[in-house]
Amino acid sequence: MDPTLFIIGIIGNIISVLVFISPVTTFWRIVRGGSTEEFEPAPYVMTLLNALLWLYYGLTKPDGLLIATVNGFGALMEAIYVVLFLIYANDHGTRVKTAKLVAALDIAFFGVVFATTTFAIAELDMKIMVVGLICACLSVFMYGSPLAAMRTVITTRSVEYMPFFLSFFLFLNGGVWAFYALLDRDVFLGVPNGFGCVLGGIQLIIYAVYKNCKVDSPSSDEAADDGWQAAASASLLSSSDANRHGLEDAASNRV
């Protein structure tokens, strides 16, 4: 692997790991309180699917080790989050809903993709193209989840539901992996992360415009935690616990 590409990939891994572990504070709150409260399971389940698909892509593609390693870590973290969600679901209905989502997306959908590309597609280039296209489409969809938060900011003239670090790391993570993809000539990795970088930049601009317009709200901390997970879900490397003030609608939408 080219030394420059390797260094950029390592930087991307570090940033993405930080994004993946960001929901720890949210789940510490869940474990400590013994309840998932009003948090939605769908973003975590979707992020797990995203990480599994990118892990598979990284293992399938030659020289895709750095993509595989960080998404392997991400898949492990998201699996832990989902298990904790199942354990601490605040009612039976939420637990059943979470289990159904896991079965349908993380097991059935990923299983179909894996089985189809493994046994029905013999040519490596075709397999990489199919898996990469699925990963790119899912990542673009998940990168769009913060759009609801941007709409809320513009409507309320307050950035309380779009934390600065959400926008900053969305921009930084997308930019690093888009640069990595450019050097590696990987369109499937480059398109969603380039989109994420642009979207993150727009969010930073919006934040700068409305940062002095603050509205006190008891849900601000929750929105901040959820926003971090939205960044995790969006990343190639993930990428999301969309907050209940709008992001979960897009989530139900690394790298």
C-alpha positions as CSV (number, residue, x, y, z in Angstrom):
1,M,0.0,0.0,0.0
2,D,1.2,3.5,-0.8
3,P,2.7,5.2,2.3
4,T,0.5,8.3,1.9
5,L,-2.6,6.2,1.5
6,F,-1.7,4.2,4.6
7,I,-1.2,7.3,6.7
8,I,-4.5,8.9,5.6
9,G,-6.2,5.6,6.3
10,I,-4.8,5.4,9.8
11,I,-5.9,9.0,10.5
12,G,-9.4,8.0,9.2
13,N,-9.4,5.0,11.5
14,I,-8.6,7.1,14.5
15,I,-11.3,9.7,13.7
16,S,-13.9,7.0,13.0
17,V,-13.1,5.1,16.2
18,L,-13.8,8.3,18.2
19,V,-17.1,8.6,16.4
20,F,-18.0,4.9,17.1
21,I,-17.3,5.2,20.8
22,S,-19.2,8.6,21.2
23,P,-22.5,7.0,22.2
24,V,-20.9,5.4,25.2
25,T,-22.2,8.3,27.4
26,T,-25.7,7.7,26.1
27,F,-25.5,4.0,27.0
28,W,-23.9,4.7,30.3
29,R,-27.0,6.8,31.0
30,I,-29.3,3.9,29.8
31,V,-27.5,1.3,31.9
32,R,-27.4,3.5,35.0
33,G,-31.1,4.4,34.7
34,G,-32.1,0.8,33.7
35,S,-34.2,2.1,30.8
36,T,-33.8,3.1,27.1
37,E,-36.3,5.9,27.9
38,E,-37.5,7.4,24.6
39,F,-34.4,6.6,22.5
40,E,-35.1,4.8,19.2
41,P,-33.4,1.5,18.3
42,A,-33.5,1.9,14.5
43,P,-30.5,4.1,14.1
44,Y,-28.2,1.7,16.1
45,V,-29.5,-1.3,14.1
46,M,-28.9,0.6,10.8
47,T,-25.5,1.6,11.9
48,L,-24.6,-2.0,12.7
49,L,-25.8,-3.0,9.2
50,N,-23.7,-0.2,7.7
51,A,-20.6,-1.3,9.5
52,L,-21.1,-5.0,8.6
53,L,-21.5,-4.1,5.0
54,W,-18.4,-1.9,4.9
55,L,-16.5,-4.6,6.8
56,Y,-17.4,-7.1,4.2
57,Y,-16.4,-4.6,1.5
58,G,-13.0,-4.1,3.1
59,L,-12.4,-7.8,3.4
60,T,-13.5,-8.4,-0.2
61,K,-11.5,-5.6,-1.8
62,P,-7.7,-6.0,-2.2
63,D,-5.8,-3.6,0.0
64,G,-9.0,-2.9,1.9
65,L,-7.5,-3.7,5.3
66,L,-7.9,-0.2,6.8
67,I,-11.6,-0.2,5.7
68,A,-12.2,-3.6,7.3
69,T,-10.4,-2.9,10.6
70,V,-12.3,0.2,11.6
71,N,-15.6,-1.2,10.5
72,G,-14.9,-4.4,12.3
73,F,-14.4,-2.3,15.5
74,G,-17.6,-0.3,14.6
75,A,-19.6,-3.5,14.1
76,L,-18.5,-4.7,17.5
77,M,-19.4,-1.5,19.2
78,E,-22.8,-1.2,17.5
79,A,-23.5,-4.9,18.4
80,I,-22.9,-4.0,22.0
81,Y,-25.2,-1.0,21.8
82,V,-27.9,-3.1,20.2
83,V,-27.6,-5.8,22.9
84,L,-27.8,-3.2,25.7
85,F,-30.8,-1.8,24.0
86,L,-32.5,-5.2,24.0
87,I,-31.6,-5.7,27.7
88,Y,-32.7,-2.3,28.9
89,A,-35.7,-1.7,26.6
90,N,-38.2,0.2,28.6
91,D,-41.1,-2.0,27.5
92,H,-41.8,-5.3,25.8
93,G,-43.0,-3.6,22.7
94,T,-39.7,-1.8,22.2
95,R,-37.8,-5.0,22.8
96,V,-39.8,-6.9,20.2
97,K,-39.4,-4.0,17.8
98,T,-35.7,-4.0,18.2
99,A,-35.4,-7.8,17.8
100,K,-37.4,-7.6,14.6
101,L,-35.2,-4.9,13.2
102,V,-32.1,-6.9,14.0
103,A,-33.5,-10.0,12.5
104,A,-34.7,-8.2,9.3
105,L,-31.7,-6.0,8.7
106,D,-28.5,-7.2,10.5
107,I,-29.2,-10.9,10.0
108,A,-31.6,-11.4,7.0
109,F,-30.6,-8.5,4.7
110,F,-26.8,-8.8,5.4
111,G,-27.1,-12.5,5.1
112,V,-28.7,-12.2,1.7
113,V,-26.1,-9.8,0.4
114,F,-23.3,-12.0,1.8
115,A,-24.7,-15.2,0.4
116,T,-25.6,-13.8,-3.0
117,T,-22.2,-12.1,-3.6
118,T,-20.3,-15.0,-2.2
119,F,-22.0,-17.9,-4.1
120,A,-23.7,-16.3,-7.1
121,I,-20.9,-13.9,-8.2
122,A,-17.6,-15.5,-9.0
123,E,-15.8,-12.5,-10.5
124,L,-14.0,-10.5,-7.9
125,D,-14.5,-7.1,-9.6
126,M,-18.2,-7.7,-10.0
127,K,-18.5,-8.7,-6.4
128,I,-16.6,-5.6,-5.3
129,M,-18.9,-3.4,-7.5
130,V,-22.1,-4.9,-6.1
131,V,-21.1,-4.7,-2.5
132,G,-19.6,-1.3,-2.9
133,L,-22.7,0.1,-4.6
134,I,-24.9,-1.2,-1.7
135,C,-22.6,0.3,0.8
136,A,-22.5,3.6,-1.0
137,C,-26.2,3.9,-1.3
138,L,-26.8,3.1,2.4
139,S,-24.1,5.5,3.5
140,V,-25.6,8.4,1.4
141,F,-29.0,7.7,2.9
142,M,-27.6,7.7,6.4
143,Y,-25.4,10.8,5.7
144,G,-28.7,12.6,5.0
145,S,-30.1,12.0,8.5
146,P,-28.7,15.3,9.9
147,L,-30.8,17.3,7.4
148,A,-33.7,17.2,9.8
149,A,-31.5,18.8,12.5
150,M,-30.5,21.5,10.0
151,R,-34.1,22.2,9.3
152,T,-34.8,22.4,13.0
153,V,-31.9,24.9,13.5
154,I,-33.1,27.2,10.7
155,T,-36.7,27.0,12.0
156,T,-35.9,27.6,15.7
157,R,-32.8,29.8,15.1
158,S,-31.1,27.6,17.7
159,V,-28.2,25.1,17.4
160,E,-29.1,23.1,20.5
161,Y,-30.2,20.2,18.4
162,M,-27.2,20.3,16.1
163,P,-24.1,20.1,18.4
164,F,-20.9,21.6,17.0
165,F,-18.9,18.4,17.3
166,L,-21.5,16.5,15.3
167,S,-21.0,18.9,12.4
168,F,-17.3,19.1,12.9
169,F,-16.6,15.3,12.9
170,L,-19.1,14.7,10.1
171,F,-17.1,17.2,8.1
172,L,-13.7,15.9,9.2
173,N,-14.5,12.2,8.9
174,G,-16.1,12.6,5.5
175,G,-13.2,14.7,4.3
176,V,-10.5,12.3,5.4
177,W,-12.2,9.2,3.9
178,A,-13.1,11.1,0.7
179,F,-9.4,12.0,0.3
180,Y,-8.4,8.4,1.0
181,A,-10.9,7.3,-1.7
182,L,-9.5,9.8,-4.1
183,L,-6.0,8.5,-3.7
184,D,-7.3,4.9,-3.9
185,R,-9.6,5.7,-6.8
186,D,-12.5,4.1,-5.0
187,V,-15.7,5.7,-6.2
188,F,-17.9,3.7,-3.8
189,L,-16.0,5.1,-0.8
190,G,-15.5,8.5,-2.2
191,V,-19.1,9.5,-3.2
192,P,-20.8,9.0,0.2
193,N,-17.9,10.5,2.1
194,G,-17.6,13.4,-0.2
195,F,-21.3,14.0,0.2
196,G,-20.8,13.8,4.0
197,C,-18.0,16.2,3.9
198,V,-20.0,18.8,2.0
199,L,-23.0,18.3,4.3
200,G,-20.8,18.7,7.3
201,G,-19.4,21.9,5.9
202,I,-22.9,23.3,5.4
203,Q,-23.7,22.4,9.0
204,L,-20.7,24.3,10.2
205,I,-21.8,27.3,8.3
206,I,-25.3,27.1,9.7
207,Y,-23.8,26.6,13.2
208,A,-21.7,29.8,12.8
209,V,-24.8,31.7,11.7
210,Y,-27.1,30.6,14.6
211,K,-24.6,29.8,17.4
212,N,-25.5,33.0,19.4
213,C,-29.2,32.2,19.2
214,K,-29.6,29.8,22.1
215,V,-32.8,28.4,23.6
216,D,-32.7,26.6,27.0
217,S,-34.2,23.2,26.9
218,P,-33.9,20.1,29.1
219,S,-33.5,17.9,26.1
220,S,-30.4,19.7,24.9
221,D,-28.0,17.1,26.4
222,E,-30.0,14.3,24.9
223,A,-29.9,15.9,21.5
224,A,-26.1,16.3,21.8
225,D,-25.6,12.6,22.6
226,D,-28.0,11.5,19.8
227,G,-26.3,13.8,17.3
228,W,-22.9,12.1,18.0
229,Q,-24.4,8.8,17.2
230,A,-25.9,10.2,14.0
231,A,-22.4,11.1,13.0
232,A,-21.4,7.5,13.6
233,S,-24.1,6.1,11.5
234,A,-23.3,8.5,8.7
235,S,-19.7,7.5,8.5
236,L,-18.3,4.9,6.1
237,L,-17.0,3.5,9.2
238,S,-19.9,3.7,10.3
239,S,-22.3,6.5,11.3
240,S,-26.7,6.5,14.5
241,D,-28.8,7.4,17.4
242,A,-30.8,10.1,15.7
243,N,-32.3,12.4,18.2
244,R,-36.0,12.2,18.8
245,H,-36.5,15.7,17.6
246,G,-36.2,14.8,14.0
247,L,-33.1,12.7,13.2
248,E,-34.8,9.3,13.9
249,D,-37.3,10.0,11.1
250,A,-34.5,10.1,8.6
251,A,-32.7,7.1,10.0
252,S,-36.0,4.9,10.1
253,N,-32.0,6.0,8.2
254,R,-16.4,3.7,7.5
255,V,-16.2,4.9,6.8
